[in-house]
Amino acid sequence: MARVRIILEDDNGQPLTTEAEQLYNLEGPCNTLDAIENAVEEWRKKALPGIEKTLLIRAQQEDIAKKKKR
């Protein structure tokens, strides 16, 4: 079984959150191009909402911090 490891980092290479690293198992044997494409598509459906949420929260925190400095 193949795995995908995602680490969300800022421009300086620092993790965005304490949960910045996520590990996802790809389903199936991933021994053909079709199997790999299907596994990646299923992974994408599971992983992207969480990644998007983390990035949106980070952007919101940065925006709030900028407004407080003004």
RAKA-V851859 format. One record per residue. N is the residue number from 0. D_FIRST is the distance of its C-alpha to the first C-alpha in Angstrom with 1 decimal. Layout:
n->N d_first->D_FIRST
n->N d_first->D_FIRST
This chain:
n->0 d_first->0.0
n->1 d_first->3.8
n->2 d_first->6.7
n->3 d_first->10.3
n->4 d_first->13.2
n->5 d_first->16.6
n->6 d_first->19.8
n->7 d_first->23.0
n->8 d_first->25.9
n->9 d_first->29.6
n->10 d_first->31.5
n->11 d_first->32.1
n->12 d_first->28.5
n->13 d_first->29.0
n->14 d_first->26.5
n->15 d_first->27.8
n->16 d_first->27.3
n->17 d_first->26.3
n->18 d_first->23.1
n->19 d_first->22.6
n->20 d_first->19.1
n->21 d_first->16.3
n->22 d_first->12.6
n->23 d_first->10.5
n->24 d_first->7.0
n->25 d_first->6.4
n->26 d_first->6.9
n->27 d_first->6.6
n->28 d_first->5.7
n->29 d_first->7.2
n->30 d_first->9.6
n->31 d_first->12.7
n->32 d_first->14.5
n->33 d_first->15.0
n->34 d_first->11.4
n->35 d_first->10.7
n->36 d_first->14.0
n->37 d_first->13.4
n->38 d_first->10.2
n->39 d_first->12.2
n->40 d_first->15.3
n->41 d_first->14.0
n->42 d_first->12.8
n->43 d_first->16.3
n->44 d_first->18.0
n->45 d_first->16.7
n->46 d_first->17.0
n->47 d_first->20.2
n->48 d_first->22.7
n->49 d_first->22.0
n->50 d_first->22.2
n->51 d_first->25.4
n->52 d_first->26.9
n->53 d_first->26.5
n->54 d_first->28.1
n->55 d_first->30.9
n->56 d_first->31.8
n->57 d_first->32.0
n->58 d_first->34.2
n->59 d_first->36.4
n->60 d_first->36.9
n->61 d_first->38.0
n->62 d_first->40.3
n->63 d_first->41.9
n->64 d_first->42.4
n->65 d_first->44.1
n->66 d_first->46.4
n->67 d_first->47.4
n->68 d_first->48.5
n->69 d_first->50.8
